[in-house]
Amino acid sequence: MRRAQLVWGVISVTLMATTTANAVDLINRDRTAREITINHSDGRSETKKVGAGQRIADVCGDCVVLAATTSVEVKGNATVKIERGEVSIDGKR
């Protein structure tokens, strides 16, 4: 019984570490501030103002990022970039 509890404890810690390690970053490469909307996988939605050249770490783990005319669906260790007011995936960090 104690061995099973130990195994579940190790699995739980591993899952929590894996979940927090997968986080999407956002970087604004424009020279002006931009406003984006983040629709999280759990149904929450938030609007963020991203300053010129600003980088925001860990905006979500699994979400859709929307700008004025574009959107991207991201998860894991991706970086979303804003260029010319449009969002796209920049790739792995």
Rosetta constraint file for C-alpha pairs under 8 A:
AtomPair CA 1 CA 5 HARMONIC 6.43 0.50
AtomPair CA 2 CA 6 HARMONIC 6.15 0.50
AtomPair CA 3 CA 7 HARMONIC 6.21 0.50
AtomPair CA 4 CA 8 HARMONIC 6.21 0.50
AtomPair CA 5 CA 9 HARMONIC 6.06 0.50
AtomPair CA 6 CA 10 HARMONIC 6.25 0.50
AtomPair CA 7 CA 11 HARMONIC 6.22 0.50
AtomPair CA 8 CA 12 HARMONIC 6.01 0.50
AtomPair CA 9 CA 13 HARMONIC 6.22 0.50
AtomPair CA 10 CA 14 HARMONIC 6.12 0.50
AtomPair CA 11 CA 15 HARMONIC 6.14 0.50
AtomPair CA 12 CA 16 HARMONIC 6.21 0.50
AtomPair CA 13 CA 17 HARMONIC 6.14 0.50
AtomPair CA 14 CA 18 HARMONIC 6.10 0.50
AtomPair CA 15 CA 19 HARMONIC 6.04 0.50
AtomPair CA 16 CA 20 HARMONIC 6.26 0.50
AtomPair CA 17 CA 21 HARMONIC 6.10 0.50
AtomPair CA 18 CA 22 HARMONIC 6.55 0.50
AtomPair CA 19 CA 61 HARMONIC 7.65 0.50
AtomPair CA 20 CA 61 HARMONIC 7.77 0.50
AtomPair CA 21 CA 76 HARMONIC 7.92 0.50
AtomPair CA 21 CA 77 HARMONIC 7.71 0.50
AtomPair CA 22 CA 61 HARMONIC 5.65 0.50
AtomPair CA 22 CA 75 HARMONIC 7.22 0.50
AtomPair CA 22 CA 76 HARMONIC 4.27 0.50
AtomPair CA 22 CA 77 HARMONIC 5.16 0.50
AtomPair CA 23 CA 57 HARMONIC 7.64 0.50
AtomPair CA 23 CA 58 HARMONIC 4.77 0.50
AtomPair CA 23 CA 59 HARMONIC 6.86 0.50
AtomPair CA 23 CA 60 HARMONIC 5.54 0.50
AtomPair CA 23 CA 61 HARMONIC 4.44 0.50
AtomPair CA 23 CA 62 HARMONIC 7.76 0.50
AtomPair CA 23 CA 75 HARMONIC 7.05 0.50
AtomPair CA 23 CA 76 HARMONIC 5.47 0.50
AtomPair CA 23 CA 77 HARMONIC 5.36 0.50
AtomPair CA 23 CA 78 HARMONIC 7.36 0.50
AtomPair CA 24 CA 57 HARMONIC 6.89 0.50
AtomPair CA 24 CA 58 HARMONIC 5.15 0.50
AtomPair CA 24 CA 59 HARMONIC 5.68 0.50
AtomPair CA 24 CA 60 HARMONIC 5.34 0.50
AtomPair CA 24 CA 61 HARMONIC 5.73 0.50
AtomPair CA 24 CA 62 HARMONIC 7.60 0.50
AtomPair CA 24 CA 74 HARMONIC 7.22 0.50
AtomPair CA 24 CA 75 HARMONIC 6.33 0.50
AtomPair CA 24 CA 76 HARMONIC 6.16 0.50
AtomPair CA 24 CA 77 HARMONIC 5.44 0.50
AtomPair CA 24 CA 78 HARMONIC 5.16 0.50
AtomPair CA 24 CA 79 HARMONIC 5.62 0.50
AtomPair CA 24 CA 80 HARMONIC 7.24 0.50
AtomPair CA 25 CA 55 HARMONIC 7.28 0.50
AtomPair CA 25 CA 56 HARMONIC 5.80 0.50
AtomPair CA 25 CA 57 HARMONIC 4.46 0.50
AtomPair CA 25 CA 58 HARMONIC 5.20 0.50
AtomPair CA 25 CA 59 HARMONIC 5.88 0.50
AtomPair CA 25 CA 60 HARMONIC 7.72 0.50
AtomPair CA 25 CA 77 HARMONIC 7.61 0.50
AtomPair CA 25 CA 78 HARMONIC 6.57 0.50
AtomPair CA 25 CA 79 HARMONIC 4.65 0.50
AtomPair CA 25 CA 80 HARMONIC 6.18 0.50
AtomPair CA 26 CA 55 HARMONIC 5.65 0.50
AtomPair CA 26 CA 56 HARMONIC 5.14 0.50
AtomPair CA 26 CA 57 HARMONIC 6.41 0.50
AtomPair CA 26 CA 58 HARMONIC 7.94 0.50
AtomPair CA 26 CA 59 HARMONIC 7.00 0.50
AtomPair CA 26 CA 79 HARMONIC 5.59 0.50
AtomPair CA 26 CA 80 HARMONIC 4.76 0.50
AtomPair CA 26 CA 81 HARMONIC 5.87 0.50
AtomPair CA 26 CA 82 HARMONIC 7.82 0.50
AtomPair CA 27 CA 50 HARMONIC 7.94 0.50
AtomPair CA 27 CA 53 HARMONIC 6.87 0.50
AtomPair CA 27 CA 54 HARMONIC 5.84 0.50
AtomPair CA 27 CA 55 HARMONIC 4.24 0.50
AtomPair CA 27 CA 56 HARMONIC 6.33 0.50
AtomPair CA 27 CA 79 HARMONIC 7.27 0.50
AtomPair CA 27 CA 80 HARMONIC 6.33 0.50
AtomPair CA 27 CA 81 HARMONIC 4.91 0.50
AtomPair CA 27 CA 82 HARMONIC 6.27 0.50
AtomPair CA 28 CA 33 HARMONIC 7.70 0.50
AtomPair CA 28 CA 34 HARMONIC 7.50 0.50
AtomPair CA 28 CA 50 HARMONIC 6.48 0.50
AtomPair CA 28 CA 51 HARMONIC 6.91 0.50
AtomPair CA 28 CA 52 HARMONIC 5.91 0.50
AtomPair CA 28 CA 53 HARMONIC 5.04 0.50
AtomPair CA 28 CA 54 HARMONIC 5.50 0.50
AtomPair CA 28 CA 55 HARMONIC 6.43 0.50
AtomPair CA 28 CA 81 HARMONIC 5.84 0.50
AtomPair CA 28 CA 82 HARMONIC 4.67 0.50
AtomPair CA 28 CA 83 HARMONIC 6.76 0.50
AtomPair CA 29 CA 52 HARMONIC 6.71 0.50
AtomPair CA 29 CA 53 HARMONIC 5.13 0.50
AtomPair CA 29 CA 54 HARMONIC 7.64 0.50
AtomPair CA 29 CA 81 HARMONIC 6.76 0.50
AtomPair CA 29 CA 82 HARMONIC 5.69 0.50
AtomPair CA 29 CA 83 HARMONIC 5.46 0.50
AtomPair CA 30 CA 52 HARMONIC 5.62 0.50
AtomPair CA 30 CA 53 HARMONIC 6.30 0.50
AtomPair CA 30 CA 82 HARMONIC 6.69 0.50
AtomPair CA 30 CA 83 HARMONIC 5.46 0.50
AtomPair CA 30 CA 84 HARMONIC 6.19 0.50
AtomPair CA 30 CA 85 HARMONIC 7.32 0.50
AtomPair CA 31 CA 52 HARMONIC 4.82 0.50
AtomPair CA 31 CA 53 HARMONIC 6.59 0.50
AtomPair CA 32 CA 51 HARMONIC 6.69 0.50
AtomPair CA 32 CA 52 HARMONIC 4.69 0.50
AtomPair CA 33 CA 49 HARMONIC 6.77 0.50
AtomPair CA 33 CA 50 HARMONIC 5.49 0.50
AtomPair CA 33 CA 51 HARMONIC 4.14 0.50
AtomPair CA 33 CA 52 HARMONIC 4.71 0.50
AtomPair CA 34 CA 49 HARMONIC 5.72 0.50
AtomPair CA 34 CA 50 HARMONIC 5.27 0.50
AtomPair CA 34 CA 51 HARMONIC 6.48 0.50
AtomPair CA 34 CA 52 HARMONIC 7.47 0.50
AtomPair CA 34 CA 85 HARMONIC 6.85 0.50
AtomPair CA 35 CA 47 HARMONIC 6.89 0.50
AtomPair CA 35 CA 48 HARMONIC 5.66 0.50
AtomPair CA 35 CA 49 HARMONIC 4.37 0.50
AtomPair CA 35 CA 50 HARMONIC 6.10 0.50
AtomPair CA 35 CA 67 HARMONIC 6.92 0.50
AtomPair CA 36 CA 47 HARMONIC 5.69 0.50
AtomPair CA 36 CA 48 HARMONIC 5.49 0.50
AtomPair CA 36 CA 49 HARMONIC 6.47 0.50
AtomPair CA 36 CA 50 HARMONIC 7.54 0.50
AtomPair CA 36 CA 65 HARMONIC 6.88 0.50
AtomPair CA 36 CA 66 HARMONIC 5.61 0.50
AtomPair CA 36 CA 67 HARMONIC 4.90 0.50
AtomPair CA 36 CA 68 HARMONIC 7.54 0.50
AtomPair CA 37 CA 45 HARMONIC 7.00 0.50
AtomPair CA 37 CA 46 HARMONIC 5.64 0.50
AtomPair CA 37 CA 47 HARMONIC 4.34 0.50
AtomPair CA 37 CA 48 HARMONIC 6.31 0.50
AtomPair CA 37 CA 65 HARMONIC 5.82 0.50
AtomPair CA 37 CA 66 HARMONIC 5.08 0.50
AtomPair CA 37 CA 67 HARMONIC 6.61 0.50
AtomPair CA 38 CA 45 HARMONIC 5.59 0.50
AtomPair CA 38 CA 46 HARMONIC 5.29 0.50
AtomPair CA 38 CA 47 HARMONIC 6.24 0.50
AtomPair CA 38 CA 48 HARMONIC 7.75 0.50
AtomPair CA 38 CA 63 HARMONIC 6.62 0.50
AtomPair CA 38 CA 64 HARMONIC 5.83 0.50
AtomPair CA 38 CA 65 HARMONIC 4.69 0.50
AtomPair CA 38 CA 66 HARMONIC 6.40 0.50
AtomPair CA 39 CA 43 HARMONIC 6.69 0.50
AtomPair CA 39 CA 44 HARMONIC 5.98 0.50
AtomPair CA 39 CA 45 HARMONIC 4.42 0.50
AtomPair CA 39 CA 46 HARMONIC 6.67 0.50
AtomPair CA 39 CA 63 HARMONIC 5.51 0.50
AtomPair CA 39 CA 64 HARMONIC 5.11 0.50
AtomPair CA 39 CA 65 HARMONIC 6.45 0.50
AtomPair CA 40 CA 44 HARMONIC 5.22 0.50
AtomPair CA 40 CA 45 HARMONIC 5.99 0.50
AtomPair CA 40 CA 60 HARMONIC 6.89 0.50
AtomPair CA 40 CA 62 HARMONIC 6.41 0.50
AtomPair CA 40 CA 63 HARMONIC 4.44 0.50
AtomPair CA 40 CA 64 HARMONIC 6.59 0.50
AtomPair CA 41 CA 62 HARMONIC 5.76 0.50
AtomPair CA 41 CA 63 HARMONIC 5.34 0.50
AtomPair CA 41 CA 64 HARMONIC 7.92 0.50
AtomPair CA 50 CA 54 HARMONIC 6.17 0.50
AtomPair CA 50 CA 55 HARMONIC 7.78 0.50
AtomPair CA 50 CA 56 HARMONIC 7.90 0.50
AtomPair CA 60 CA 75 HARMONIC 7.63 0.50
AtomPair CA 61 CA 74 HARMONIC 7.90 0.50
AtomPair CA 61 CA 75 HARMONIC 5.33 0.50
AtomPair CA 61 CA 76 HARMONIC 5.86 0.50
AtomPair CA 62 CA 73 HARMONIC 7.74 0.50
AtomPair CA 62 CA 74 HARMONIC 5.80 0.50
AtomPair CA 62 CA 75 HARMONIC 4.15 0.50
AtomPair CA 62 CA 76 HARMONIC 6.84 0.50
AtomPair CA 63 CA 73 HARMONIC 5.88 0.50
AtomPair CA 63 CA 74 HARMONIC 5.61 0.50
AtomPair CA 63 CA 75 HARMONIC 6.44 0.50
AtomPair CA 64 CA 71 HARMONIC 6.74 0.50
AtomPair CA 64 CA 72 HARMONIC 5.55 0.50
AtomPair CA 64 CA 73 HARMONIC 4.29 0.50
AtomPair CA 64 CA 74 HARMONIC 6.15 0.50
AtomPair CA 65 CA 71 HARMONIC 5.47 0.50
AtomPair CA 65 CA 72 HARMONIC 5.40 0.50
AtomPair CA 65 CA 73 HARMONIC 6.44 0.50
AtomPair CA 65 CA 74 HARMONIC 7.64 0.50
AtomPair CA 65 CA 87 HARMONIC 7.44 0.50
AtomPair CA 66 CA 70 HARMONIC 5.93 0.50
AtomPair CA 66 CA 71 HARMONIC 4.19 0.50
AtomPair CA 66 CA 72 HARMONIC 6.64 0.50
AtomPair CA 66 CA 87 HARMONIC 7.01 0.50
AtomPair CA 67 CA 71 HARMONIC 6.07 0.50
AtomPair CA 67 CA 85 HARMONIC 6.83 0.50
AtomPair CA 67 CA 86 HARMONIC 5.96 0.50
AtomPair CA 67 CA 87 HARMONIC 6.17 0.50
AtomPair CA 68 CA 85 HARMONIC 7.11 0.50
AtomPair CA 68 CA 86 HARMONIC 7.18 0.50
AtomPair CA 69 CA 86 HARMONIC 6.63 0.50
AtomPair CA 70 CA 86 HARMONIC 5.62 0.50
AtomPair CA 70 CA 87 HARMONIC 5.98 0.50
AtomPair CA 71 CA 86 HARMONIC 7.84 0.50
AtomPair CA 71 CA 87 HARMONIC 6.12 0.50
AtomPair CA 71 CA 88 HARMONIC 7.35 0.50
AtomPair CA 72 CA 87 HARMONIC 6.74 0.50
AtomPair CA 72 CA 88 HARMONIC 6.12 0.50
AtomPair CA 72 CA 89 HARMONIC 7.10 0.50
AtomPair CA 74 CA 78 HARMONIC 6.74 0.50
AtomPair CA 74 CA 80 HARMONIC 7.94 0.50
AtomPair CA 74 CA 89 HARMONIC 7.64 0.50
AtomPair CA 77 CA 92 HARMONIC 5.74 0.50
AtomPair CA 77 CA 93 HARMONIC 6.32 0.50
AtomPair CA 78 CA 89 HARMONIC 6.83 0.50
AtomPair CA 78 CA 90 HARMONIC 6.97 0.50
AtomPair CA 78 CA 91 HARMONIC 5.31 0.50
AtomPair CA 78 CA 92 HARMONIC 4.79 0.50
AtomPair CA 78 CA 93 HARMONIC 6.40 0.50
AtomPair CA 79 CA 89 HARMONIC 5.93 0.50
AtomPair CA 79 CA 90 HARMONIC 5.21 0.50
AtomPair CA 79 CA 91 HARMONIC 5.71 0.50
AtomPair CA 79 CA 92 HARMONIC 6.38 0.50
AtomPair CA 79 CA 93 HARMONIC 6.66 0.50
AtomPair CA 80 CA 87 HARMONIC 6.50 0.50
AtomPair CA 80 CA 88 HARMONIC 5.65 0.50
AtomPair CA 80 CA 89 HARMONIC 4.57 0.50
AtomPair CA 80 CA 90 HARMONIC 5.49 0.50
AtomPair CA 80 CA 91 HARMONIC 7.68 0.50
AtomPair CA 81 CA 87 HARMONIC 5.57 0.50
AtomPair CA 81 CA 88 HARMONIC 5.55 0.50
AtomPair CA 81 CA 89 HARMONIC 6.12 0.50
AtomPair CA 81 CA 90 HARMONIC 5.74 0.50
AtomPair CA 82 CA 86 HARMONIC 5.37 0.50
AtomPair CA 82 CA 87 HARMONIC 4.59 0.50
AtomPair CA 82 CA 88 HARMONIC 6.73 0.50
AtomPair CA 83 CA 87 HARMONIC 6.59 0.50
